[in-house]
Amino acid sequence: SLNLVPTNAHDVVIDINATIDLNTPTLTINTLTISNSAVVTFTASGSNRTLTIDDTPSSIGSGSSLTLNGSGSLNMNLAFSGTSRVMDIAGSLIITATGGGGRYNATNSLTTVTGLFKNDGSGGGTTGTLTCSAANFTVGTNGTYEHALAAGTIPTVTWDATSTCYVTGTVSTFPSGLGQSLGNLTFNCSGMTATLSLPSTGLSIAGNLYIQNTGSGAISLQQ
């Protein structure tokens, strides 16, 4: 609305569908709000790009989505500076494998997902990257983390008892990181080709285990 590239003095609000190429190597803004069921994509252009949020709160509203795309060999990063910067994801945040991959770094934030966070293996490039810990990333009430990668690692985060770890990309090997305390765990992997065993130690499920699709493979439970 000010007809300029936003700076750390500006709160960025996107409430319409938008495909945005970021052509500034490092860009810092005050806060980010995506609302009104807007479908938004950030794509790296020219070189690796990092958008840094340096104040609070930021949010992706229910019904809205943000997709982070690399391009070519370039990655698109969303990160935070400061301390405990709030990011509430009631809609969807998707990191893709397009180009160098989308990357979300929760360090310096308090990220809470009550909608969907999807690590999407589509795009044919480098895997999307989620950097987080149980201290700064929570899959909250009825929230979902979707792991759409053929392998990779389920992040170690704080899982609400009503949250869901939704595994959709498994082919011939389970992702690592399943040996933790989850809410619900769902497998819906139409491309599975192997018989795979869930971890015999470390995995606990507060809610339900759903096995919806294992392709031509199978899932084994063992003590």
Buried (B, 14 or more C-beta within 10 A) or exposed (E): EEEEEBEBEBEBEBBEEEEEBBEEEEBBBBBBBBBEBBBBBBBBBEEBBBBBBBBBEBBBBEBBBBBBBBBEEBBBBBBBBEEEBBBBBBBBBBBBBBBBBBBBBBBBBBBBBBBBBBBBBBBEBBBBBBBBEEEBBBBBEBBBBBBBBBBBBBBEBBBBEBBBBBBBBBBEEBBEBBBBEBBBBBBBBEBBEBEBEBEEEEBEBBBEBEBEEBEEBEBEEEE
